[in-house]
Amino acid sequence: MPAPLVGRKFGVLAIPAPDRDLTRGIRVLGISGSSRQESSMSKSERLLVQALDRYRELGCETTLLRLKDLVIHDCEGNYSENAAYCTYPCQSSLKYEDDEMQKVYDAVLAADILVLATPIRWNNHTALVQKFVERMNAIENQYSWFGNRMIRNKVAALVIIGHVDGVQHVAGNLLNFLAWLGFHIPEVSIASWVGENNEDTTRDWDLIQSNRYTKEDLHNMIHSTLQLATRLRVVPENSSGGGRG
């Protein structure tokens, strides 16, 4: 008789870290989409920070951006008027003197790996992440309308935290968006945790920290993104895959 199904096997799917000689100098950008006022209040951001700490241990250069701390105006839908009006630099960046989306553009374009973190809000990512998605259309449209691929040989991954909500729904939306931008998606692209139906969020961090599957997913995501990034690093500039963008 076959063995009974008893759930996921811990440790079987462990992905090793690449050699530090290969990962040294890889640039990792973490973007937190949490709306919490302080970093320590956000579980998704704290998990993101743990990931960035691990990247640094492996010789990477890391940057953390909190969307909450930046003035980012809404996308004004220039594309809907005429696709040629959705340009880079974004029209809103040029229109509003206090708009800080250019800091995000610069950080994304400079990174080799992007890790986007979001809590789940009513079965979706946060409003801050949605604003980021819509404003990044200026980057995506450079390729679809003008034939200028701005994102090449970059890797993307996600950190998603929620309660009785859909990790797969949020991941599906965001991975689709990142793929359209031109990001490569690694073998393991998501580290997640979903809480109990009681929605007692006061206990979440301790439960996240003690969940060995979330820890394994986080390390596998880090190692998987690095393995893909190191392979993309050696793609020649004039190849069909483009160079380091």
VENJOKA-V162400 format. One record per backbone hydrogen bond with DSSP energy under -1.0 kcal/mol. CO is the residue of the C=O (numbers start at 0). NH is the residue of the N-H. If there is no record, write none. Layout:
BEGIN
co = [CO/CO]
nh = [NH/NH]
END
This chain:
BEGIN
co = [18/18/19/22/25/26/26/27/28/29/30/31/37/38/41/42/43/44/45/46/47/48/49/50/51/52/53/54/55/58/60/62/64/65/66/70/77/81/82/84/89/90/91/95/99/100/101/102/103/104/105/111/112/113/114/115/116/117/123/125/126/127/128/129/130/131/133/134/135/135/136/139/139/140/140/141/142/151/153/154/156/157/158/159/160/161/165/166/167/168/169/170/171/172/173/174/175/176/177/183/188/190/192/195/198/199/200/202/203/204/205/207/210/211/212/213/214/215/216/217/218/219/220/221/222/223/224/225/226/227/228/231/235/238]
nh = [21/22/23/25/60/111/112/62/114/64/116/66/40/41/45/46/47/48/49/50/51/52/53/54/55/56/57/59/58/24/27/29/31/68/69/99/81/84/85/86/93/94/95/98/102/104/105/106/107/108/109/154/28/156/30/158/32/160/120/129/130/131/132/133/134/135/136/137/138/139/140/142/143/144/145/147/146/244/183/113/115/190/117/192/119/194/169/170/171/172/173/174/175/176/177/178/179/180/182/155/157/159/161/198/200/202/203/206/207/208/209/210/214/215/216/217/218/219/220/221/222/223/224/225/226/227/228/229/230/231/232/234/238/241]
END
